[in-house]
Structure formats: structure tokens, C-alpha cells
């Protein structure tokens, strides 16, 4: 647990796990067959998040993902990097009070069990340490535009107004 948030991914040893059950393989096949529709739906979430957060970025309170010109993304994830760790935590707390579950999706590899085992030290990667304390990955899933996006946007907007008073 990190800041009360469950750690889903952690580097624990050499190698990787690429096992895929038959059920997951069947789900993946269906998703691959509907890739364009999935990306179209998820792009609506991305657009709504950019619209909400743009004025806060322009005011210098946070950073949004920068997509290089000519690059096509799959809208798999959307993150925000807050100006301070305190504001990041306030944001997460305010969302949680409204049953909106954003999370910290990027735990630095050097702080994982394997990273510590092979000798990585936080002071050697200060930028990573800094961003890891301020980043939040926002809810993003295919059915969100039809079921819950308005609720999420309203809750996030209220949280941002409480923190930054814009």
C-alpha cells in the first residue's frame, strides 16, 4: 500500500510474467476485433479531461500529457502531475470522498523490491522521485463516457476548485 492505495504492479525479481489464461485471451481477441470503437470511446474521456484540466495547467498548477505531433495514441491512460505532493494527496482524498478512484499508477522501479535488492537509491533518481510523489492516473475505461464520465468530471472539478480556488 502506498498512501492508502493498493500497489498493483511491483518488480520483484528478474524476468517477467507473460502468462495469459484462456479467458483473458478470449477477452483480448474481442477487444482486438473492436479496437477502433474502443479507441473512439476512450478518446472522449481524454478530450473531457484535457478540457477540464487545461485552465489549471495554464495557471501553472499541474502538467498534462504532451502528445507529439503526428503521434496517434490508444487512450489507454491519462495522468496529471500536480504542483505539490500535498495537492496531489488532497485531490486523491477529495475524489475518494465521492467514490471516484484515481490512483498512483507509476511506482518507480527503483523503489520496488527488486530495485532495492539490486541497489537503486532514491537520491540517484531525483526527478523520478519527485514526479512519483505528484502524479495521479485518472479513471479511464471504455464505458466511462456512457456511465460515469459526467460524475467524474463534476467531482474532479469540485476537487480542483477546493484546492486551487479557480
Residue frames relative to the residue before (quaternion, step in Angstrom):
aa qw qx qy qz dx dy dz
X 1.0000 0.0000 0.0000 0.0000 0.00 0.00 0.00
X 0.0712 -0.7727 0.6307 0.0069 3.53 -0.95 0.93
X 0.8281 -0.0831 0.0077 0.5544 3.57 -0.54 1.19
X 0.6964 -0.4752 0.2751 0.4621 3.59 1.01 0.74
X 0.6160 0.5198 -0.3392 0.4851 3.57 1.27 0.21
X 0.4636 -0.7001 0.4717 0.2690 3.56 -0.83 0.96
X 0.3512 -0.7189 0.5681 0.1924 3.55 -0.99 0.93
X 0.2117 -0.8174 0.5274 0.0943 3.58 -0.43 1.22
X 0.7888 0.2277 -0.0933 0.5633 3.56 1.09 -0.69
X 0.1454 0.7836 -0.5943 0.1079 3.54 -0.87 0.91
X 0.3949 -0.6961 0.5562 0.2241 3.53 -1.04 0.89
X 0.0324 -0.8529 0.5203 -0.0282 3.59 -0.41 1.19
X 0.8050 0.0043 0.0141 0.5931 3.61 1.17 -0.39
X 0.6739 -0.4550 0.3725 0.4473 3.55 -1.32 0.03
X 0.7371 0.4085 -0.2980 0.4482 3.57 -1.12 0.63
X 0.3262 -0.7206 0.5787 0.1986 3.52 -1.36 -0.15
X 0.3401 -0.6969 0.5848 0.2382 3.52 -1.34 0.20
X 0.0168 -0.8174 0.5748 -0.0343 3.55 -0.53 1.18
X 0.3090 0.7741 -0.5002 0.2347 3.56 1.21 0.43
X 0.0377 -0.7832 0.6206 -0.0083 3.55 -1.02 0.86
X 0.3548 -0.7408 0.5276 0.2167 3.57 -0.64 1.08
X 0.6629 -0.5023 0.3713 0.4128 3.57 -1.26 0.33
X 0.6390 0.5255 -0.3277 0.4561 3.58 1.00 -0.78
X 0.6709 0.4798 -0.2987 0.4801 3.57 0.93 -0.87
X 0.6205 0.5325 -0.3423 0.4629 3.59 1.04 -0.70
X 0.6455 0.5079 -0.3201 0.4722 3.61 0.99 -0.77
X 0.6444 0.5036 -0.3208 0.4777 3.58 1.01 -0.79
X 0.6388 0.5257 -0.3239 0.4589 3.57 0.98 -0.81
X 0.6324 0.5351 -0.3370 0.4475 3.59 0.91 -0.84
X 0.6583 0.4988 -0.3081 0.4721 3.59 0.91 -0.89
X 0.6525 0.5033 -0.3188 0.4683 3.58 0.95 -0.81
X 0.6448 0.5173 -0.3251 0.4593 3.59 0.95 -0.79
X 0.6559 0.5130 -0.3042 0.4627 3.56 1.05 -0.75
X 0.7604 0.3171 -0.1695 0.5409 3.61 1.22 -0.47
X 0.1789 0.8445 -0.4913 0.1159 3.58 1.21 0.48
X 0.6811 0.5023 -0.3094 0.4336 3.60 0.77 -0.97
X 0.6623 0.4996 -0.3019 0.4697 3.59 0.93 -0.87
X 0.6411 0.5207 -0.3173 0.4660 3.59 0.98 -0.84
X 0.6694 0.4874 -0.3014 0.4727 3.59 0.87 -0.92
X 0.6243 0.5417 -0.3371 0.4508 3.60 0.99 -0.78
X 0.6757 0.4850 -0.2929 0.4716 3.60 0.90 -0.91
X 0.6871 0.4856 -0.2854 0.4589 3.57 0.89 -0.93
X 0.5986 0.5681 -0.3657 0.4304 3.58 1.10 -0.60
X 0.5846 0.5689 -0.3674 0.4467 3.60 1.16 -0.51
X 0.6318 0.5142 -0.3234 0.4815 3.57 1.06 -0.73
X 0.6428 0.5268 -0.3132 0.4595 3.56 0.90 -0.95
X 0.6655 0.5032 -0.3025 0.4609 3.59 0.88 -0.93
X 0.6571 0.5049 -0.3114 0.4651 3.60 0.94 -0.84
X 0.6527 0.5054 -0.3188 0.4658 3.59 0.98 -0.76
X 0.6369 0.5079 -0.3378 0.4715 3.61 0.92 -0.81
X 0.6475 0.5290 -0.3205 0.4451 3.58 0.92 -0.87
X 0.6810 0.4905 -0.2835 0.4640 3.60 0.91 -0.92
X 0.7861 0.3978 -0.1821 0.4366 3.58 0.72 -1.08
X 0.4643 0.7259 -0.4292 0.2708 3.60 1.21 -0.41
X 0.7013 0.4678 -0.2980 0.4478 3.63 0.77 -0.94
X 0.6313 0.5206 -0.3332 0.4684 3.60 1.13 -0.58
X 0.6226 0.5066 -0.3341 0.4941 3.56 1.12 -0.63
X 0.6571 0.5174 -0.3084 0.4532 3.59 0.92 -0.90
X 0.6737 0.4735 -0.2869 0.4895 3.59 1.14 -0.63
X 0.5386 -0.6629 0.3785 0.3567 3.60 1.29 -0.05
X 0.4802 0.7024 -0.4133 0.3243 3.59 1.25 0.26
X 0.8120 0.0213 0.0162 0.5831 3.58 1.13 -0.53
X 0.3423 -0.7046 0.5804 0.2225 3.54 -1.37 0.16
X 0.2280 -0.7595 0.5982 0.1155 3.53 -1.12 0.79
X 0.6392 -0.5120 0.3857 0.4249 3.59 -1.20 0.33
X 0.2345 -0.7419 0.6143 0.1313 3.56 -1.11 0.76
X 0.1516 -0.7849 0.5973 0.0645 3.55 -0.63 1.14
X 0.4163 -0.7231 0.4864 0.2594 3.60 -0.56 1.09
X 0.5939 -0.5783 0.4291 0.3587 3.53 -1.11 0.74
X 0.8002 0.2779 -0.2287 0.4797 3.55 -1.00 0.90
X 0.5983 0.5553 -0.3621 0.4501 3.59 1.27 -0.11
X 0.2064 -0.7541 0.6132 0.1131 3.57 -0.96 0.89
X 0.1584 -0.8038 0.5693 0.0679 3.57 -0.75 1.06
X 0.4548 -0.6913 0.4913 0.2719 3.56 -1.26 0.37
X 0.4121 -0.7426 0.4457 0.2829 3.60 1.30 0.13
X 0.2045 0.8121 -0.5095 0.1976 3.55 1.04 0.87
X 0.8112 0.0033 0.0544 0.5822 3.57 0.97 -0.83
X 0.0979 -0.7578 0.6406 0.0759 3.55 -1.31 0.44
X 0.0403 -0.8128 0.5810 -0.0104 3.55 -0.82 0.99
X 0.1974 -0.7266 0.6445 0.1330 3.50 -1.37 0.36
X 0.1851 -0.7550 0.6170 0.1227 3.58 -1.01 0.81
X 0.2945 -0.7882 0.5231 0.1358 3.56 -0.47 1.25
X 0.6248 -0.5686 0.3994 0.3561 3.54 -1.28 0.44
X 0.8034 0.0724 -0.0343 0.5900 3.60 1.08 -0.65
X 0.6080 -0.5411 0.4398 0.3796 3.54 -1.27 0.41
X 0.6166 0.5521 -0.3435 0.4438 3.60 1.04 -0.75
X 0.6911 0.4662 -0.2859 0.4726 3.59 0.88 -0.89
X 0.5924 0.5503 -0.3590 0.4662 3.57 1.11 -0.62
X 0.6892 0.4758 -0.2806 0.4688 3.57 0.89 -0.93
X 0.6121 0.5358 -0.3450 0.4682 3.61 1.02 -0.75
X 0.6459 0.5306 -0.3086 0.4539 3.55 0.94 -0.94
X 0.6697 0.4925 -0.2993 0.4684 3.59 0.84 -0.96
X 0.6582 0.5155 -0.3060 0.4555 3.59 0.95 -0.88
X 0.6713 0.4947 -0.2980 0.4646 3.58 0.90 -0.91
X 0.6440 0.5004 -0.3312 0.4745 3.59 0.99 -0.71
X 0.6468 0.5368 -0.3173 0.4392 3.56 0.91 -0.93
X 0.6084 0.5594 -0.3433 0.4462 3.61 1.08 -0.72
X 0.7440 0.3501 -0.1970 0.5340 3.58 1.21 -0.53
X 0.5106 -0.6871 0.3818 0.3484 3.55 1.27 0.49
X 0.4504 0.5973 -0.5058 0.4296 3.54 0.99 0.96
X 0.1376 -0.8508 0.5067 0.0212 3.53 -0.47 1.20
X 0.0179 -0.7343 0.6747 -0.0727 3.48 -0.17 1.40
X 0.0967 -0.8190 0.5632 0.0514 3.57 -1.13 0.34
X 0.5196 -0.5774 0.5199 0.3554 3.47 -1.39 0.11
X 0.0972 -0.8608 0.4993 0.0162 3.56 -0.18 1.26
X 0.7250 0.4044 -0.2218 0.5115 3.55 1.24 -0.07
X 0.0026 -0.7872 0.6148 -0.0485 3.55 0.02 1.29
X 0.4757 -0.6970 0.4453 0.2994 3.61 -0.62 1.04
X 0.5391 -0.6561 0.4251 0.3135 3.55 -0.89 0.94
X 0.6467 0.5434 -0.3384 0.4147 3.60 0.98 -0.71
X 0.6809 0.4631 -0.3003 0.4814 3.61 1.20 -0.37
X 0.4923 0.6434 -0.4323 0.3959 3.59 1.30 0.01
X 0.6900 -0.4689 0.3262 0.4445 3.61 -1.18 0.29
X 0.6879 0.4654 -0.2971 0.4711 3.61 0.88 -0.86
X 0.6257 0.5440 -0.3408 0.4432 3.59 0.98 -0.76
X 0.6678 0.4791 -0.2940 0.4879 3.57 0.97 -0.86
X 0.6291 0.5643 -0.3276 0.4225 3.56 1.02 -0.85
X 0.7586 0.3585 -0.2144 0.5001 3.59 0.93 -0.80
X 0.6866 -0.5901 0.2415 0.3493 3.54 1.24 0.45
X 0.3775 0.7125 -0.5161 0.2889 3.61 1.13 0.29
X 0.1388 -0.7858 0.6009 0.0474 3.55 -1.03 0.83
X 0.5733 -0.6296 0.4026 0.3359 3.61 -0.92 0.89
X 0.6627 0.5261 -0.3266 0.4212 3.62 0.91 -0.79
X 0.6293 0.5398 -0.3393 0.4443 3.59 1.21 -0.34
X 0.7559 0.2571 -0.1472 0.5839 3.60 1.28 -0.33
X 0.0173 -0.8702 0.4923 0.0118 3.61 0.68 1.07
X 0.6423 0.5192 -0.3481 0.4435 3.64 0.94 -0.70
X 0.6365 0.5162 -0.3215 0.4745 3.56 0.99 -0.83
X 0.6393 0.5269 -0.3160 0.4625 3.58 0.94 -0.88
X 0.6648 0.5185 -0.2968 0.4485 3.55 0.91 -0.95
X 0.7035 0.4585 -0.2771 0.4671 3.59 0.75 -1.01
X 0.6240 0.5577 -0.3432 0.4264 3.59 0.97 -0.79
X 0.6750 0.4912 -0.2896 0.4682 3.59 1.11 -0.60
X 0.7612 0.3856 -0.1888 0.4860 3.59 1.22 -0.36
X 0.6022 0.6041 -0.3505 0.3866 3.61 1.22 -0.25
X 0.0579 -0.7634 0.6426 0.0298 3.55 -1.19 0.69
X 0.2376 -0.7400 0.6131 0.1416 3.54 -0.94 0.91
X 0.3187 -0.7909 0.5023 0.1437 3.55 -0.65 1.17
X 0.6283 -0.5219 0.3963 0.4193 3.60 -1.19 0.43
X 0.1707 0.7675 -0.6043 0.1291 3.55 -0.92 0.90
X 0.2598 0.7274 -0.5989 0.2116 3.53 -0.55 1.22
X 0.7259 -0.5128 0.2574 0.3794 3.54 -1.19 0.61
X 0.7590 0.3883 -0.2252 0.4717 3.62 0.85 -0.84
X 0.3890 0.7524 -0.4656 0.2563 3.61 1.23 0.00
X 0.6402 0.5301 -0.3741 0.4113 3.68 0.82 -0.72
X 0.7229 0.4179 -0.2425 0.4939 3.61 1.07 -0.69
X 0.8114 0.1870 -0.0610 0.5505 3.58 1.09 -0.63
X 0.8771 0.1009 -0.1101 0.4564 3.55 0.00 1.26
X 0.4945 0.6733 -0.4482 0.3182 3.61 1.13 -0.26
X 0.6451 0.5158 -0.3300 0.4571 3.61 0.90 -0.84
X 0.6406 0.5210 -0.3153 0.4677 3.58 1.00 -0.83
X 0.6584 0.5046 -0.3022 0.4696 3.59 0.94 -0.91
X 0.6608 0.5050 -0.3135 0.4583 3.59 0.86 -0.93
X 0.6533 0.5068 -0.3164 0.4650 3.60 0.92 -0.87
X 0.6808 0.4895 -0.2907 0.4610 3.59 0.88 -0.91
X 0.6604 0.4945 -0.3020 0.4777 3.57 0.99 -0.82
X 0.6296 0.5342 -0.3264 0.4601 3.57 1.01 -0.82
X 0.6573 0.5029 -0.3050 0.4713 3.58 0.93 -0.89
X 0.6495 0.5148 -0.3146 0.4628 3.58 0.96 -0.86
X 0.6652 0.5012 -0.3041 0.4624 3.59 0.89 -0.91
X 0.6484 0.5140 -0.3221 0.4600 3.60 0.98 -0.80
X 0.6458 0.5143 -0.3241 0.4619 3.59 1.03 -0.76
X 0.6956 0.4698 -0.2764 0.4679 3.57 0.99 -0.79
X 0.8361 0.2538 -0.0876 0.4784 3.57 0.74 -1.07
X 0.3237 -0.7965 0.4665 0.2075 3.61 1.27 -0.13
X 0.3564 0.7161 -0.5183 0.3026 3.61 0.94 0.86
